[in-house]
């Protein structure tokens, strides 16, 4: 029997061929829905007046401002090639990652492996999100699947941390105010009485530029994936390394500081099987539906940096059912801070000793967990993260159809 497509046409602003787009399209097909209309980020960004050739440092908006009213016929300021969205479309915004051309338009030209340029990237990304929102608003019947203002907040670690803390979600303490460089960082650490911190670029992702710093008197150690070049250039590396010369650590922090830093007190993570771990928990429609344990011998557990998927059942058994429920409730509370985002990825840490939870990050595009099906009792058993989101989409469409 032929399945009749149910629900609105779907458009995706993303990178054609990117795994996220491919997996989401496959989930639509499995539900009998047509292929999504894919609008490439490079096309969205290519005509914008971003000053990409100059790559200036620009202030970071805390929220997406209202439309200025200067849009052209397509609804995008300076986007004459943008084809527009289908009428009645549900528009999903995906990551602009995995596209060197989009990265160059966001950060400015240069080696894609370089670390830095986050403030420029974020400001241009916010402007592009605003343009997408305005174009959707000008398309009859179209609506956004995810709130672009919330995406902008999740891509600023300072704003995200503040929102979580204000809502009572447990997060590690953070240094207040801007950190101007290495000297200012060390002074702030002494004032706070902290010997160990995580230094995070305010707009980084995938642990790019993150430094786990330990400083006791003259002894210092910085663990990071940053490769410090001979001319002081910083590049991402797939190998986590340690620096113990203060001059090297100072050079890294001073190079990162102009783009904005978020500094948290080091949260000692629990370990299992001799490896520290944290959890990536995907919350869909307000419910934690998927989770993976990420383990490592170093402070960064990212899988692309040598982290490995751990035994989630073993973690759950060690926590016990009350501890597991508490952990999932914290993830749901973090996601509730972003009610316009139907799916987010929460990075949850569990403290060594008492296993107290703390949220490290909330990721707007944290659902890329290929092949992982839903948690028992989570409402997405047998479904991957994208299939679960399509189920949510269809349920919302059916509800709207009965109004």
C-alpha positions in Angstrom: 0.0 0.0 0.0 1.3 3.4 -0.9 1.8 5.7 2.0 0.2 9.1 1.6 2.5 11.9 2.8 1.0 13.7 5.8 2.2 17.0 7.1 3.7 20.1 5.7 6.5 20.4 3.2 9.8 20.5 4.9 12.8 22.8 4.1 16.2 22.6 5.7 18.8 25.4 5.9 22.0 23.4 6.1 24.8 21.9 4.1 23.8 19.6 1.2 25.4 16.2 1.8 26.1 16.8 5.4 25.4 13.8 7.6 22.7 15.7 9.6 20.8 16.7 6.5 21.2 13.2 5.0 20.0 11.4 8.1 17.0 13.8 8.6 16.0 13.3 4.9 16.2 9.5 5.4 13.9 9.8 8.4 11.4 11.7 6.4 11.5 9.1 3.7 10.9 6.3 6.2 7.7 8.1 7.2 6.5 8.4 3.6 7.3 12.1 3.4 8.9 13.8 0.4 12.5 14.9 0.3 13.2 18.2 2.1 14.0 21.3 0.2 17.6 22.0 1.1 18.9 25.6 1.1 22.7 25.7 1.4 24.2 28.0 4.0 26.8 29.1 1.5 23.9 30.4 -0.7 22.2 32.1 2.3 25.5 33.7 3.3 27.0 34.4 -0.1 25.1 37.6 -0.9 25.0 39.0 2.5 26.8 42.2 3.4 29.0 40.6 6.1 32.3 42.3 5.3 33.7 38.8 4.8 36.8 40.1 3.0 37.8 42.2 6.0 36.9 39.7 8.7 36.5 42.5 11.3 35.9 41.9 15.0 32.3 42.8 15.6 30.2 43.1 18.8 28.1 40.0 19.6 24.3 40.6 19.8 22.7 39.1 22.9 19.5 38.5 21.1 18.3 38.6 17.5 16.9 42.0 16.8 13.7 42.7 15.1 13.7 43.2 11.3 15.0 46.5 10.0 12.6 46.4 7.1 15.4 46.6 4.5 14.7 43.2 2.9 14.6 42.7 -0.9 11.9 40.8 -2.8 13.1 37.5 -1.4 13.1 38.7 2.2 16.8 38.4 2.6 18.8 41.6 2.8 21.4 41.3 0.0 20.4 37.7 -0.9 19.2 38.0 -4.5 20.0 34.4 -5.3 18.0 32.9 -2.5 15.1 30.8 -4.0 12.8 31.2 -1.1 10.8 28.7 0.9 7.8 26.7 -0.3 4.4 27.9 0.9 3.4 26.3 4.1 6.8 24.9 4.7 8.2 23.8 8.1 11.7 25.3 8.0 14.4 23.4 10.0 17.7 25.2 10.6 20.7 22.9 10.7 24.4 23.4 11.5 26.5 25.4 9.0 29.4 23.1 9.8 31.2 20.7 7.5 31.3 23.4 4.8 34.6 25.3 4.3 32.9 27.9 2.0 30.3 28.7 4.7 33.0 28.8 7.3 35.0 31.3 5.2 31.9 33.5 4.8 31.3 33.4 8.6 34.8 33.8 9.9 36.6 35.3 6.9 39.1 33.6 4.6 41.8 31.5 6.0 42.8 27.9 7.0 39.7 26.1 8.1 41.7 24.4 10.8 42.6 27.6 12.5 41.3 28.4 16.0 39.7 31.8 16.5 37.4 34.2 14.8 34.5 33.1 16.9 33.1 36.6 17.6 32.9 37.4 13.9 31.5 34.0 13.2 28.7 34.4 15.8 27.7 37.9 14.8 27.4 36.9 11.1 25.6 33.7 12.0 23.1 35.7 14.1 22.5 38.1 11.2 21.9 35.1 8.9 19.5 33.5 11.4 17.6 36.8 11.5 17.4 36.8 7.7 16.1 33.2 7.7 13.5 34.1 10.3 12.4 37.1 8.2 12.1 35.1 5.0 10.0 32.5 6.8 7.7 35.3 8.1 7.2 36.5 4.5 6.3 33.1 3.2 2.6 32.3 3.4 1.9 29.5 5.9 5.6 28.8 6.6 7.0 28.5 10.1 10.3 27.7 11.8 10.8 24.3 13.4 13.5 25.7 15.8 13.7 29.1 17.4 16.6 31.0 15.8 17.0 33.3 18.9 17.5 30.3 21.0 20.1 28.9 18.6 22.0 32.2 18.9 22.0 31.9 22.7 23.2 28.3 22.7 26.1 29.4 20.5 27.2 31.9 23.1 28.5 29.9 26.2 28.2 32.9 28.4 24.6 33.6 27.6 23.7 29.9 27.7 25.4 29.4 31.1 23.6 32.5 32.5 20.2 31.3 31.3 20.7 27.8 32.8 21.9 29.2 36.1 19.0 31.7 36.3 16.6 28.7 35.9 18.2 26.8 38.7 19.8 24.2 36.4 23.1 23.0 38.1 26.1 24.3 36.2 29.8 24.8 37.3 30.5 28.2 38.7 32.0 30.7 36.2 34.2 33.7 36.4 32.2 36.9 36.1 32.9 39.6 33.5 35.3 39.5 30.5 38.7 37.8 30.8 41.2 40.0 28.9 44.0 37.5 28.6 46.3 35.2 30.4 47.4 37.7 33.1 43.8 38.6 33.8 42.8 35.0 33.9 45.4 34.1 36.5 44.5 37.1 38.6 40.8 36.2 38.5 41.7 32.6 39.4 43.6 33.7 42.4 40.8 36.0 43.5 38.3 33.2 43.2 40.6 30.7 44.9 40.5 28.3 41.9 43.5 26.3 40.9 41.8 24.4 38.1 39.5 25.8 35.4 38.2 25.1 31.9 38.8 28.0 29.5 36.3 27.9 26.7 36.0 30.2 23.7 32.6 31.8 24.0 31.5 30.7 20.5 33.5 27.6 20.0 32.2 24.1 19.3 33.6 20.5 19.2 36.1 21.5 21.9 37.9 23.9 19.5 40.1 26.1 21.6 39.0 24.6 25.0 41.9 24.5 27.5 41.8 22.5 30.8 44.1 24.6 32.9 45.8 23.6 36.2 48.0 26.2 37.9 49.6 25.8 41.3 52.3 28.4 42.1 55.0 28.1 39.3 53.7 24.8 38.1 51.2 24.9 35.2 49.6 22.5 32.8 47.2 23.1 30.0 45.5 20.2 28.2 44.0 21.1 24.9 43.6 20.1 21.3 45.1 23.4 20.2 48.3 23.1 18.2 50.5 26.2 18.8 52.4 27.0 15.7 55.9 28.6 15.6 54.5 32.0 14.7 51.9 31.8 17.5 49.1 30.6 15.2 46.6 28.2 16.7 45.1 25.3 14.9 42.7 22.5 15.7 44.3 19.1 16.1 42.8 15.6 16.5 45.4 15.0 19.2 45.0 16.3 22.7 48.3 17.5 24.1 49.6 19.2 27.2 51.6 22.4 27.5 53.7 23.1 30.7 55.7 26.1 29.6 53.9 29.2 30.9 54.9 31.2 27.8 53.1 28.7 25.6 49.9 28.7 27.8 49.9 32.5 27.9 50.3 32.6 24.1 47.3 30.4 23.6 45.0 32.2 26.1 46.1 35.6 24.8 45.3 34.6 21.2 41.8 33.3 22.2 40.8 36.1 24.6 39.9 38.8 22.0 37.0 36.7 20.7 35.6 36.3 24.2 36.2 33.6 26.9 33.9 31.7 29.2 35.8 30.3 32.2 34.3 27.7 34.5 35.7 26.1 37.6 37.0 22.6 36.8 34.2 20.1 37.5 35.9 16.7 38.5 34.1 14.1 36.4 33.2 10.6 37.6 35.0 7.7 36.0 34.0 4.2 34.9 36.4 1.6 33.9 39.4 3.9 34.7 38.2 6.6 32.2 36.4 9.8 33.0 33.0 10.2 31.3 30.1 12.5 30.6 26.8 12.0 28.9 25.4 13.5 25.7 21.6 13.4 26.2 19.3 14.3 23.4 16.0 15.9 24.6 13.2 15.8 22.1 9.9 17.4 22.8 10.9 17.9 26.4 11.8 14.3 27.0 15.3 12.8 27.2 15.1 10.2 24.5 18.6 9.2 23.6 21.9 9.1 25.5 25.5 8.1 25.0 28.3 7.9 27.5 31.5 9.4 26.3 34.7 8.2 28.0 38.3 9.4 27.8 41.7 9.4 29.5 41.9 13.2 29.1 39.5 15.9 30.3 37.9 16.3 26.8 35.5 13.4 26.0 34.7 14.4 22.5 34.6 11.3 20.3 36.6 13.0 17.5 39.4 13.7 20.0 39.9 10.0 20.9 36.9 9.7 23.2 35.0 6.4 23.1 31.4 5.4 23.6 31.1 3.9 27.0 28.8 1.3 28.5 25.7 3.3 29.2 24.0 0.4 31.0 27.0 0.3 33.4 26.7 4.0 34.1 23.0 3.7 34.7 23.6 0.8 37.1 26.2 2.7 39.1 23.9 5.7 39.4 20.9 3.6 40.4 17.4 4.4 39.3 17.0 7.4 41.6 20.3 8.9 40.3 19.5 8.2 36.7 16.0 9.8 37.1 17.7 12.8 38.7 20.2 13.1 35.8 17.5 12.9 33.2 15.4 15.5 35.0 18.4 17.9 35.0 18.7 17.4 31.2 14.9 18.0 30.7 15.2 21.2 32.9 18.1 22.4 30.7 16.1 21.8 27.6 13.1 23.6 29.1 15.3 26.8 29.1 14.9 26.6 25.3 11.2 25.9 24.7 11.3 26.9 21.0 13.9 24.2 20.3 12.2 20.8 19.8 15.5 18.9 20.1 18.7 19.8 21.9 21.8 17.9 23.0 22.7 18.3 26.6 26.2 17.6 27.8 25.8 16.3 31.3 28.7 15.8 33.8 28.4 13.6 36.9 30.7 14.5 39.7 33.3 12.2 41.1 32.4 10.8 44.4 28.7 11.8 44.9 27.8 11.7 41.2 26.1 15.1 41.4 25.0 16.3 37.9 26.0 19.6 36.3 25.4 20.7 32.7 28.4 21.6 30.7 26.7 22.7 27.4 23.4 22.8 25.6 23.9 22.2 21.9 21.5 23.5 19.3 22.7 20.8 16.8 23.5 18.0 19.3 21.4 15.3 17.8 24.1 13.7 15.5 24.3 10.2 17.1 24.1 7.9 14.1 22.6 4.4 14.7 21.6 5.1 18.3 18.0 4.2 19.2 15.9 5.6 22.0 16.2 4.9 25.7 13.9 2.4 27.2 10.8 4.2 28.5 11.9 7.5 26.8 9.2 7.5 24.2 11.5 6.9 21.2 12.3 3.2 21.5 13.5 1.8 18.2 13.9 5.3 16.7 17.1 7.2 16.0 17.2 10.9 16.9 16.0 12.1 13.5 13.1 9.6 13.3 12.0 10.7 16.8 12.0 14.3 15.6 9.9 13.4 12.5 7.4 11.6 14.8 7.2 14.8 16.8 6.7 16.8 13.6 4.0 14.5 12.4 2.2 14.6 15.8 2.2 18.4 15.7 0.9 18.4 12.2 -1.9 16.1 13.1 -2.8 18.2 16.1 -2.9 21.3 13.9 -5.0 19.5 11.4 -7.7 18.8 14.0 -8.0 22.4 15.2 
